[in-house]
Amino acid sequence: MQIINQEALSQCIRQAVRAELQEHFKTGSGQLSDSEKLLSKQELATELGVSLVTLTGWSVLWTFAA
């Protein structure tokens, strides 16, 4: 069962990313706020409650799935 077609989803994501990038560069904000802080792989693994090996495995799967 397909709820949304792949092209429509792809277009929505492109538009959202484009809008965010335009807003980011319009404000000239080069610094991330605390709420936008990027996590290291280890921090993300801890946050998700998985091992670093599992997180890396997911990364590999998503790389090949795309």
LUMBATI-492441 format. One line per field, with one value per atom (N, C-alpha, C): residue number from 0; y, x, z; atom name. Coordinates in steps of 0.2 Angstrom, whole numbers, plus 5000, padded with zeros to 4 digits. Atoms other than C-alpha are relative to their C-alpha. Layout:
residues N
pos: c(NUM/...)
y: c(Y/...)
x: c(X/...)
z: c(Z/...)
site: c(CA/...)
end
This chain:
residues 66
pos: c(0/0/0/1/1/1/2/2/2/3/3/3/4/4/4/5/5/5/6/6/6/7/7/7/8/8/8/9/9/9/10/10/10/11/11/11/12/12/12/13/13/13/14/14/14/15/15/15/16/16/16/17/17/17/18/18/18/19/19/19/20/20/20/21/21/21/22/22/22/23/23/23/24/24/24/25/25/25/26/26/26/27/27/27/28/28/28/29/29/29/30/30/30/31/31/31/32/32/32/33/33/33/34/34/34/35/35/35/36/36/36/37/37/37/38/38/38/39/39/39/40/40/40/41/41/41/42/42/42/43/43/43/44/44/44/45/45/45/46/46/46/47/47/47/48/48/48/49/49/49/50/50/50/51/51/51/52/52/52/53/53/53/54/54/54/55/55/55/56/56/56/57/57/57/58/58/58/59/59/59/60/60/60/61/61/61/62/62/62/63/63/63/64/64/64/65/65/65)
y: c(4994/5000/5006/4994/5017/5006/4994/5032/5006/4994/5045/4998/5002/5043/5003/4998/5044/5007/4993/5059/5006/4995/5069/5001/5000/5065/5003/4997/5069/5008/4993/5086/5004/4997/5090/5001/5000/5086/5006/4995/5097/5007/4993/5112/5002/4998/5111/5001/4999/5109/5007/4994/5124/5006/4994/5135/5001/4999/5131/5003/4998/5134/5008/4993/5151/5004/4996/5156/5000/5000/5151/5005/4995/5161/5007/4993/5176/5003/4997/5178/5000/5000/5175/4996/5003/5164/4994/5005/5154/4995/5004/5148/4996/5004/5134/5001/4999/5137/4993/5006/5124/4995/5004/5117/4997/5003/5114/4997/5003/5107/4993/5007/5092/4995/5005/5076/4996/5004/5065/4993/5006/5047/4996/5003/5041/5003/4997/5054/4998/5002/5049/4993/5007/5031/4999/4999/5035/5002/4997/5045/4995/5005/5031/4994/5006/5018/4994/5005/5008/5000/5000/5003/5004/4997/5012/4996/5005/4996/5000/5000/4996/5007/4993/5015/5000/5000/5012/4996/5004/4998/5003/4997/5008/5005/4995/5022/4996/5004/5009/4998/5002/5002/5006/4994/5020/5003/4998/5024/4996/5004/5009/5001/4999/5012/5006/4994/5029/5000)
x: c(5004/5000/5004/4996/5007/4996/5004/5001/5001/4998/5011/5005/4996/5020/5007/4993/5039/5002/4999/5040/4997/5003/5028/5004/4996/5038/5007/4994/5054/5000/5001/5047/4999/5001/5041/5006/4994/5058/5004/4996/5067/4997/5003/5055/5002/4999/5057/5008/4993/5076/5002/4998/5077/4998/5003/5066/5004/4996/5077/5007/4994/5093/4999/5001/5086/4999/5001/5081/5007/4993/5098/5004/4995/5108/4997/5003/5096/5002/4998/5099/5007/4993/5117/5003/4999/5117/5005/4995/5133/5001/4999/5132/4993/5005/5121/4997/5003/5109/5001/5000/5109/4995/5005/5093/5002/4998/5102/5007/4993/5118/5000/4999/5124/5003/4997/5128/5005/4995/5143/4996/5003/5140/4999/5000/5143/4994/5005/5131/4993/5007/5117/4999/5001/5120/4997/5002/5118/4993/5007/5102/4995/5005/5094/5000/4999/5100/5002/4997/5109/5008/4993/5127/5003/4997/5139/5000/5000/5140/4994/5007/5121/4999/5001/5121/5004/4996/5135/4997/5004/5125/4994/5006/5110/5002/4997/5121/5001/4998/5127/4994/5007/5109/4997/5003/5103/5004/4996/5117/4999/5001/5114/4992/5007/5095/4998/5001/5096/5002)
z: c(5000/5000/5000/5000/4995/5001/4998/5004/4996/5004/4995/4995/5005/4979/5001/4999/4979/4997/5003/4967/5005/4996/4978/5007/4994/4994/4999/5002/4985/4999/5001/4980/5006/4994/4997/5004/4996/5005/4997/5004/4991/5002/4998/4995/5007/4993/5013/5002/5000/5012/4997/5003/5000/5004/4996/5011/5006/4994/5027/4998/5002/5017/4999/5001/5011/5006/4994/5028/5004/4997/5035/4998/5003/5023/5000/4999/5024/5006/4994/5042/5001/4999/5040/5007/4994/5055/4999/5001/5056/5006/4994/5074/5001/4998/5079/5007/4993/5094/5004/4996/5108/4998/5003/5101/4994/5007/5084/5001/5000/5091/4997/5003/5081/5005/4996/5090/4997/5003/5088/4999/5001/5083/5007/4993/5101/5004/4997/5108/4997/5003/5096/5002/4998/5100/5007/4993/5118/5001/5000/5115/4997/5002/5105/5004/4996/5117/4996/5004/5104/5000/5000/5102/4994/5005/5091/4994/5006/5080/4997/5002/5078/4996/5004/5073/4994/5006/5061/4994/5005/5053/4997/5003/5051/4995/5004/5043/4993/5006/5030/4997/5003/5027/4996/5003/5024/4994/5006/5012/4994/5006/5001/4998/5002/5002/4996/5004/4995/4993)
site: c(N/CA/C/N/CA/C/N/CA/C/N/CA/C/N/CA/C/N/CA/C/N/CA/C/N/CA/C/N/CA/C/N/CA/C/N/CA/C/N/CA/C/N/CA/C/N/CA/C/N/CA/C/N/CA/C/N/CA/C/N/CA/C/N/CA/C/N/CA/C/N/CA/C/N/CA/C/N/CA/C/N/CA/C/N/CA/C/N/CA/C/N/CA/C/N/CA/C/N/CA/C/N/CA/C/N/CA/C/N/CA/C/N/CA/C/N/CA/C/N/CA/C/N/CA/C/N/CA/C/N/CA/C/N/CA/C/N/CA/C/N/CA/C/N/CA/C/N/CA/C/N/CA/C/N/CA/C/N/CA/C/N/CA/C/N/CA/C/N/CA/C/N/CA/C/N/CA/C/N/CA/C/N/CA/C/N/CA/C/N/CA/C/N/CA/C/N/CA/C/N/CA/C/N/CA/C/N/CA/C/N/CA/C/N/CA/C/N/CA/C/N/CA/C/N/CA/C/N/CA/C)
end
